[in-house]
Amino acid sequence: PAAITNNCMVQLVNTLVRNEDRGSMQISDGKVRSTESALGSWILCDQTSTEAACTACIVQKLIAPLIASEGQGKGKVIHILALNMQMPSSAHWVVVVCTNGALECAHVADALLAAGAAQANFIPVIAESAFRFPTEAFYS
């Protein structure tokens, strides 16, 4: 949609909270990893970009009260994938904050590949008006 409305956010929350289990995080070898039962909803952004990180926080804050009030999602949380985290294999939904240069960031690329391997669903959030999805030239 051209603008994020309350109805749009409610639909997004309903999608994100379906059929997910709660879990925990573990830290080993300096990497943060989730347990197999960890949440399946994540926000992915280029953590080296202040604008992208702030956008991820705003999206999380917009979604949080809606998740907390939903019957199925009560008590569930959508997490922002930290720079030192690997995308969990239990990822079901990934909200991707699309900013210029995000797809060139190794952390974002690795997380996208891991989420793809986990057969996660992606929800792009265009955070910059100048963002363009990659063309063939991007990959060469």
Secondary structure, 3 states (H helix, E strand, C coil): CCCCCHHHHHHHHHHHHCCCCCCCEEEECCEEEECCCCCCEEEECCCCCHHHHHHHHHHHHHHHHHHHHCCCCCCCCCEECCCCECCCCCCCEEEEEECCCHHHCHHHHHHHHHHHHCCCEEEEEECCCCCCCCCHHHHC
